[in-house]
Amino acid sequence: MFQLLRGFTLPAAACDGSRDGDSRYANLFRKLDLNDDGRVDIAELQTGLRAMGIPLGKEAEEKIFKAGDTNQDGQLDFEEFMQYLKDHEKKMKLAFKSLDKNNDGKIEASEVVQSLKILGISISEKQAEKILQSIDADGTMTVDWNEWRDHFMFNPATDIEEIIRYWKHSTVLDIGDSLTVPDEFTEEEKKTGQWWKQLLAGGVAGAVSRTGTAPLDRLKVMMQVHGSKSNKMNIASGFKQMLKEGGVRSLWRGNGVNVVKIAPETAIKFWAYEQYKKILTKDDGKLGTVERFVSGSLAGATAQTSIYPMEVLKTRLAVGKTGQYSGMFDCAKKILKREGVKAFYKGYIPNILGIIPYAGIDLAVYELLKSTWLEHYASSSANPGVFVLLGCGTVSSTCGQLASYPLALIRTRMQAQASVEGAPQLNMVGLFQRIIANEGIRGLYRGIAPNFMKVLPAVSISYVVYEKMKQNLGIA
């Protein structure tokens, strides 16, 4: 949540001259007015900020320019530039005062911890010191108004909550199991439509990622359903069996449904998360960590309930034989005719039960790993960097899967058992007992090897596509 703080630091060179009034703004304006014509266009703003060591990114730079260009002539004159900075300073002053709890004109580590806790973010005092260190210009380990103002002068955030949200948006990881707590968006992101661009970028990244790792995903399902003590299906024999039965094309069987369900699941999860947050918000208007987690878990459960029939279709298609179904709709029609509506919710209970350990462990491990890095490996910055965050996300997702995998296996077997000849129609408890009796604890983890094998390529593909989509949608 802290990765963008450092990127907004204003160099000392940009703050020379008087700190009073117009002279400070004039010094900055001269540094941006590269052709000395008394006006700054968007290209000069971007080039000038980069020259001063403040590369904000296209979106933030355009937001600043749009806010300052009051007459909309495509250029900023000195009056417009000065007015923008004055207005922005007022907002940053309010943010500073909201952190300065004892009103002594300085922000201390304990005040950062207290303020973030109110906003539902728990950090240690040592982590708070890292944040202060990235803003502190005189080495006092406290931040006064001048240091705060200079640090956030070109940050387009308008209040402390938006500044904190900047730390949150980091990466999108899609490993084919959408059980994590939904992302959050600021009011500004909702108003400008940036939220749907973020969701669209994540959706496309997930679709490409899932398609790229679909053969491993189908192999996992086949091993979950058909693997046993007598049928020792491994990765090599599983692939060989699938290729022999249906050719190369069969490796992607069931992937269409897996991709199609991304859009409705994401949309429902986002909508439900917002509704649950409103219900659980405290009287003071704040949402704590527990409320945030409960909202996210309930939103995940709501989304899973809504799209669960598609989960059943994906499994049936994945374990189906060549020619058994002509497609998703044919599969749905045959299930409805032979087994009734109830069949579309087989395995629903273990699926819902799996959300809590998955999401809880995923979030806990992610925060623990990130906190450990900040405390032991961060030097002068509170910025973990994208690759540290990707690493934390990959490990936390893997741990979440490890904890919830037995429930995922039971779910898949319940979804598929009607299509497996001679298989008894057991409930969740009956399946657990049967697997433990026949195969031991190890039987609850059949198929986990290809599941782990797909994590790294899935994360890599998802991240690359997400970044490209953000660039194309103008939110990089």
C-alpha positions in Angstrom: 0.0 0.0 0.0 3.0 2.3 0.1 4.5 1.8 -3.3 3.8 5.2 -4.8 4.8 7.5 -2.0 8.4 7.9 -3.1 7.5 8.7 -6.6 6.0 12.0 -5.7 9.0 13.5 -3.9 9.9 17.0 -5.0 13.6 17.5 -5.4 15.3 20.3 -3.4 16.2 22.1 -6.7 12.5 22.6 -7.3 12.1 24.4 -4.0 14.9 27.0 -4.2 14.2 30.6 -3.6 11.7 32.0 -1.2 9.1 29.8 0.3 6.7 32.6 0.5 3.9 33.1 -2.0 4.4 33.7 -5.7 8.2 33.5 -5.8 8.1 29.8 -5.0 5.5 29.2 -7.8 7.5 31.4 -10.2 10.6 29.3 -9.7 8.7 26.1 -10.5 6.9 27.7 -13.5 10.3 28.7 -15.0 11.6 25.2 -14.7 8.5 23.9 -16.6 8.3 26.6 -19.2 11.0 25.1 -21.4 10.6 27.5 -24.4 10.3 30.6 -22.2 7.0 31.8 -23.9 5.2 32.3 -20.6 2.9 29.2 -21.1 3.2 25.5 -20.3 1.6 22.9 -22.5 1.1 19.2 -21.5 4.3 18.2 -23.3 6.3 20.8 -21.4 4.7 19.7 -18.1 5.6 16.1 -18.7 9.1 16.8 -19.9 9.8 19.4 -17.1 8.5 17.0 -14.3 10.7 14.2 -15.7 13.7 16.6 -15.7 13.1 17.4 -12.1 12.9 13.7 -11.2 9.1 13.6 -10.8 7.8 11.1 -13.5 4.2 10.9 -12.4 2.8 9.0 -15.4 0.6 10.1 -18.2 -2.7 9.9 -16.2 -1.6 11.9 -13.2 0.1 14.6 -15.4 -3.0 14.9 -17.5 -5.2 15.2 -14.4 -3.0 18.0 -13.1 -3.1 19.8 -16.4 -6.8 19.5 -16.8 -7.4 20.8 -13.2 -5.1 23.8 -13.9 -6.3 24.7 -17.4 -9.4 26.6 -16.3 -9.9 28.4 -19.7 -9.4 25.1 -21.6 -7.0 26.6 -24.1 -4.6 23.7 -23.9 -1.9 25.7 -22.1 -1.2 26.9 -18.5 -0.2 30.5 -18.0 1.4 31.5 -14.7 -1.9 32.7 -13.2 -3.5 29.3 -13.9 -0.5 27.4 -12.6 -0.3 29.5 -9.4 -4.0 29.1 -8.8 -3.8 25.3 -9.2 -1.0 25.0 -6.7 -2.7 27.3 -4.2 -5.9 25.3 -4.4 -4.0 22.0 -4.2 -2.0 23.3 -1.2 -5.3 24.0 0.7 -6.3 20.3 0.1 -2.9 19.1 1.2 -3.1 21.3 4.3 -6.3 19.6 5.3 -4.7 16.2 4.7 -1.7 17.2 6.8 -3.9 18.4 9.7 -5.9 15.1 9.6 -2.6 13.3 10.3 -1.3 15.8 12.8 -3.4 14.4 15.7 -1.8 16.5 18.5 -1.7 19.7 16.5 2.0 20.4 17.1 2.7 21.1 13.4 4.6 17.9 12.9 3.6 14.4 11.8 5.1 11.5 13.9 5.2 7.8 13.3 2.6 7.1 16.0 0.2 9.5 14.3 0.6 7.8 10.9 -0.2 4.4 12.6 -3.2 5.9 14.3 -4.6 7.6 11.2 -4.1 4.5 9.0 -5.8 2.3 11.6 -8.9 4.5 11.4 -8.9 3.9 7.6 -8.7 0.2 8.1 -5.0 -0.3 7.4 -2.8 -1.7 10.2 0.9 -1.1 10.1 3.7 -1.2 12.7 5.5 2.0 14.0 8.6 0.8 12.2 6.7 0.8 8.9 5.3 4.2 9.7 8.9 5.4 10.2 9.8 4.2 6.7 6.9 6.3 5.3 8.1 9.4 7.2 11.7 8.7 6.0 10.6 8.9 2.4 9.1 12.4 3.0 11.5 13.7 5.7 14.0 16.1 4.2 15.9 17.2 7.3 16.4 13.8 9.0 14.4 14.6 12.1 12.1 11.6 11.6 9.1 13.9 11.8 7.4 15.7 8.8 6.5 19.4 9.1 4.2 21.3 6.8 6.9 22.5 4.4 8.2 18.9 3.9 4.7 17.5 3.4 3.7 20.3 0.9 6.9 19.9 -1.1 6.5 16.1 -1.2 2.9 16.1 -2.4 3.0 19.3 -4.5 2.5 17.4 -7.8 0.4 14.5 -6.4 -3.1 14.8 -8.0 -4.7 13.2 -4.9 -7.1 15.6 -3.1 -7.3 14.1 0.4 -5.6 11.7 2.8 -7.9 8.8 1.8 -6.9 9.2 -1.9 -3.2 9.3 -0.9 -3.6 6.1 1.0 -5.5 4.5 -1.9 -2.6 5.2 -4.2 -0.6 2.8 -2.1 -3.2 0.1 -2.6 -3.4 -0.2 -6.4 -0.4 -2.3 -7.2 -0.9 -5.5 -9.2 -3.6 -7.8 -10.6 -2.9 -11.5 -10.1 -5.2 -14.0 -11.8 -4.4 -17.7 -11.2 -7.8 -19.0 -12.4 -9.3 -19.1 -8.9 -11.2 -15.8 -8.3 -11.7 -16.0 -4.5 -9.8 -12.9 -3.4 -11.3 -9.8 -1.8 -12.3 -7.3 -4.5 -10.3 -4.1 -5.2 -11.4 -0.7 -4.0 -11.7 2.6 -5.8 -11.7 6.2 -4.8 -14.7 8.4 -5.4 -12.6 10.2 -8.0 -11.9 6.9 -9.8 -15.6 6.1 -9.8 -16.6 9.6 -11.1 -14.1 9.6 -13.9 -14.8 6.0 -15.0 -11.3 4.9 -14.2 -12.8 2.0 -12.1 -14.3 0.2 -15.0 -11.0 0.6 -17.0 -9.2 -1.0 -14.1 -11.7 -3.9 -14.0 -11.6 -4.2 -17.8 -7.8 -4.4 -17.8 -7.9 -7.0 -15.1 -10.6 -9.0 -16.9 -8.6 -9.1 -20.2 -5.5 -10.0 -18.3 -7.3 -12.8 -16.5 -8.8 -14.1 -19.8 -5.4 -14.3 -21.5 -3.7 -15.7 -18.4 -6.4 -18.5 -18.1 -6.2 -19.3 -21.8 -2.4 -19.6 -21.6 -2.5 -22.0 -18.6 -5.7 -23.9 -19.6 -3.9 -27.2 -20.4 -2.6 -27.3 -16.8 -6.0 -26.3 -15.4 -7.7 -29.1 -17.3 -5.0 -31.6 -16.2 -5.7 -30.5 -12.6 -9.4 -31.2 -12.9 -8.7 -34.6 -14.6 -6.4 -35.6 -11.8 -8.9 -34.4 -9.1 -11.7 -36.4 -10.7 -10.0 -39.6 -12.1 -6.9 -39.8 -9.9 -6.9 -42.5 -7.2 -4.6 -45.0 -5.5 -5.3 -47.5 -8.4 -5.3 -44.9 -11.2 -1.9 -43.2 -10.5 -2.4 -40.4 -13.0 0.6 -38.1 -13.0 1.4 -35.0 -15.1 3.0 -36.9 -18.0 0.4 -39.7 -18.2 -2.4 -37.2 -17.8 -1.2 -35.1 -20.8 -0.7 -38.3 -22.8 -4.2 -39.5 -22.0 -5.8 -36.2 -23.0 -3.9 -35.9 -26.2 -4.7 -39.5 -27.2 -8.4 -39.0 -26.4 -9.0 -35.7 -28.1 -5.9 -34.3 -29.6 -4.2 -30.9 -28.9 -7.5 -29.0 -29.1 -8.8 -31.0 -26.1 -6.2 -29.4 -23.8 -8.4 -26.3 -23.8 -11.7 -28.0 -23.2 -13.7 -26.0 -20.6 -11.6 -22.9 -21.0 -14.4 -21.0 -22.8 -16.6 -21.1 -19.8 -13.7 -20.3 -17.5 -13.1 -17.1 -19.5 -16.7 -16.1 -20.0 -17.4 -16.2 -16.3 -14.8 -13.5 -15.5 -17.0 -10.6 -16.5 -20.2 -11.4 -14.5 -18.2 -12.6 -11.5 -16.1 -9.4 -11.4 -19.1 -7.1 -11.9 -21.2 -8.8 -9.2 -18.3 -9.0 -6.8 -17.5 -5.3 -7.2 -21.2 -4.3 -6.8 -21.8 -6.6 -3.8 -18.6 -5.3 -2.1 -19.8 -1.7 -2.3 -23.2 -2.7 -0.8 -21.7 -4.8 2.0 -19.3 -2.0 2.9 -22.3 0.4 3.2 -24.1 -2.0 5.5 -21.0 -2.7 7.7 -19.7 0.9 7.9 -19.4 2.2 11.5 -21.3 5.2 12.8 -18.2 7.4 12.3 -18.2 6.6 8.6 -15.0 4.5 8.8 -14.5 0.9 7.7 -12.1 -1.2 9.8 -10.0 -4.1 8.7 -12.4 -6.8 10.0 -15.4 -5.1 8.3 -13.4 -4.8 5.1 -12.5 -8.5 5.1 -16.1 -9.6 6.0 -17.4 -7.3 3.2 -15.0 -8.9 0.7 -15.7 -12.5 1.8 -19.5 -11.9 1.5 -19.0 -10.2 -1.9 -17.0 -13.3 -3.0 -19.7 -15.6 -1.8 -22.4 -13.6 -3.5 -20.5 -13.6 -6.8 -19.8 -17.3 -6.6 -23.4 -18.1 -5.9 -24.5 -16.1 -8.9 -22.1 -17.7 -11.4 -21.8 -21.2 -9.8 -23.7 -23.0 -12.6 -20.9 -21.9 -14.9 -18.4 -23.5 -12.5 -20.3 -26.8 -12.9 -20.3 -26.5 -16.7 -16.6 -25.8 -16.8 -15.9 -29.0 -14.8 -18.3 -31.2 -16.8 -16.7 -29.9 -20.1 -13.2 -30.5 -18.8 -13.8 -34.1 -17.8 -16.1 -34.8 -20.8 -15.1 -37.0 -23.7 -14.7 -35.9 -27.3 -18.1 -35.4 -28.9 -20.0 -35.7 -25.6 -21.0 -32.0 -25.7 -21.0 -29.7 -28.7 -20.5 -26.7 -26.4 -21.4 -24.8 -23.3 -25.1 -24.6 -24.1 -25.4 -28.2 -25.2 -23.8 -29.2 -21.9 -26.2 -27.1 -19.9 -29.2 -28.5 -21.8 -28.1 -32.2 -21.2 -27.4 -31.6 -17.5 -30.8 -29.9 -17.0 -32.6 -32.7 -18.9 -30.9 -35.7 -17.1 -30.3 -34.3 -13.6 -32.5 -31.2 -13.1 -31.7 -27.7 -11.8 -30.2 -29.0 -8.6 -27.2 -30.4 -10.5 -26.0 -26.9 -11.3 -25.3 -26.4 -7.6 -23.5 -29.6 -6.8 -20.4 -28.9 -4.7 -21.7 -25.4 -3.7 -21.2 -25.9 0.0 -17.5 -26.8 -0.1 -17.0 -24.0 -2.6 -18.4 -21.4 -0.3 -16.6 -22.8 2.7 -13.3 -22.6 0.7 -13.6 -18.8 0.3 -12.9 -18.0 4.0 -9.6 -19.9 4.4 -8.4 -18.9 0.9 -9.2 -15.1 1.2 -8.1 -15.0 4.9 -4.8 -16.7 4.4 -4.1 -14.9 1.1 -4.6 -11.5 2.7 -2.8 -12.4 6.0 0.3 -13.8 4.2 0.4 -11.0 1.7 0.5 -8.3 4.5 3.0 -10.4 6.6 5.4 -10.7 3.7 5.1 -7.1 2.7 5.5 -5.9 6.3 8.6 -8.1 6.7 10.2 -6.6 3.6 9.4 -3.1 4.8 10.9 -3.7 8.2 14.0 -5.6 7.2 14.9 -4.8 3.6 13.6 -1.3 2.9 16.3 1.4 3.2 15.3 5.0 2.5 11.9 4.3 0.9 8.6 2.8 1.8 8.2 1.6 -1.8 8.4 -2.2 -2.0 8.4 -2.1 -5.8 6.3 -4.0 -8.3 8.4 -7.2 -8.3 8.4 -7.5 -4.5 4.6 -7.0 -4.5 4.2 -9.6 -7.3 6.4 -12.0 -5.3 4.3 -11.4 -2.1 1.1 -11.9 -4.1 2.3 -15.1 -5.7 3.3 -16.7 -2.4 0.2 -15.5 -0.6 -2.1 -16.9 -3.3 -0.2 -20.2 -3.2 -0.6 -20.4 0.6 -4.3 -19.6 0.2 -4.8 -22.4 -2.3 -2.8 -24.9 -0.2 -5.2 -24.3 2.7 -8.4 -24.4 0.7 -7.4 -27.1 -1.8 -9.1 -30.1 -0.1 -12.4 -28.2 -0.3 -11.7 -27.4 -4.0 -11.1 -31.0 -4.7 -14.3 -32.1 -3.0 -16.2 -29.4 -4.9 -14.8 -30.6 -8.3 -15.6 -34.3 -7.5 -19.2 -33.4 -6.5 -19.6 -31.4 -9.7 -18.3 -34.3 -11.8 -19.4 -37.5 -10.1 -22.7 -37.8 -12.0 -20.7 -37.9 -15.3 -18.3 -40.6 -14.0 -19.7 -44.1 -14.7 -20.0 -46.2 -11.6 -19.2 -43.4 -9.2 -21.4 -43.2 -6.1 -23.3 -40.0 -5.6 -21.9 -38.9 -2.2 -22.3 -35.6 -0.3 -19.4 -33.5 1.0 -18.9 -35.5 4.3 -19.2 -38.8 2.5 -16.6 -37.8 -0.1 -14.2 -36.7 2.6 -14.6 -40.0 4.5 -14.2 -42.1 1.3 -11.0 -40.2 0.2 -9.4 -40.4 3.6 -10.3 -44.1 3.9 -9.1 -45.1 0.5 -6.2 -42.7 -0.2 -5.3 -40.9 3.1 -4.6 -37.2 3.5 -2.6 -37.3 0.3 -5.7 -38.0 -1.7 -7.1 -34.6 -0.7 -4.3 -33.0 -2.7 -4.5 -34.8 -6.0 -3.8 -32.5 -8.9 -2.1 -29.9 -6.8 1.2 -30.2 -8.8 -0.2 -28.8 -12.1 -2.1 -26.3 -10.0 1.1 -24.9 -8.6 2.9 -25.2 -11.9 0.4 -22.8 -13.5 0.8 -20.1 -10.8 4.1 -18.5 -12.0 3.1 -18.4 -15.8 -0.4 -17.3 -14.9 0.9 -14.4 -12.7 3.5 -13.4 -15.3 1.0 -13.4 -18.2 -1.6 -11.6 -16.1 0.8 -8.9 -15.1 2.2 -8.2 -18.6 -1.2 -8.1 -20.2 -2.6 -5.9 -17.4 0.2 -3.3 -17.8 -0.3 -3.3 -21.6 -4.1 -2.9 -21.2 -3.6 0.0 -18.7 -1.4 1.8 -21.3 -4.0 1.3 -24.0 -6.8 2.5 -21.8 -4.8 5.5 -20.6 -4.6 4.5 -17.0 -0.9 3.6 -16.8 
